[in-house]
């Protein structure tokens, strides 16, 4: 997909590569992860993120998994296993995550457990950078707590020096995807977050502006799900645009704001 970049001079809310706090094309390094860590902390401070959950609510947690793939910085996303059976039904894209169990020591522990269960990456291979928040309510009524971390490939040592050396790249094809819960995983390059032809403005929960993102050319064309059934996503989607939207799109919009790609004020929390 050819990408035209939004120019910052057009409007302060439009995404721009030039204002990003980290490179959207050079691989993540220790230095760039430290930049993301500071940006998340600044965001948490400026928004006054609360760490007190409502005991009357049910909770879930997700990880926004940053990674390098073939030297390209990006975010790991999932195609959920509940694939539609007819054109016109939505495919679901998400970050690894799920409901917080009683055995989980924290919301972050729940997110890391789900990453291990869904894509086979153990907690020790994730460098947790911070909380994204504020937590939003899913359509199923769960309060979803988002965290951000960098995912190291299995067997790759975490570097102790050379802060500007590119961090190891992850092989998406080598991930132990948990089927049928997850149909597939794919890499979303950071540069896609500033790509005009991918982005569409919308309203989250019919009230707050955010971006939906076209990933039609990024998702795998064929996946296998329950009973080793082979699905051709191209046929299932009938050539229509595949978009990341809803809560996942909202959290992507928050990442865009944290990294300085977009200046849309996405900081309000739902009151429902």
ABEGO torsion letter per residue (X at the ends): XBBBBBBAAABAABBBAAABABBAABBBBAAAAAAAAAAAAAAAAAAGBBABBBAABBBBBBBBBBBBBGGBBBBBBBBBABBBABBGBBBBBBBBEEBBBAABABAAAAAAAAAAAAAGBBAAABBBAEBAOBBBBBAAGBBBBBBBBBBBBBGBBBBABGAABBBBBBBAAABBBBOAABABBBBBBAAAAABAAABBBBBBGGABBBBBBBAAAABBABBBBBGGBBBBAAAAAGGBBBBBBEAAAAAAAAAAAAAGABABBAABBBAX
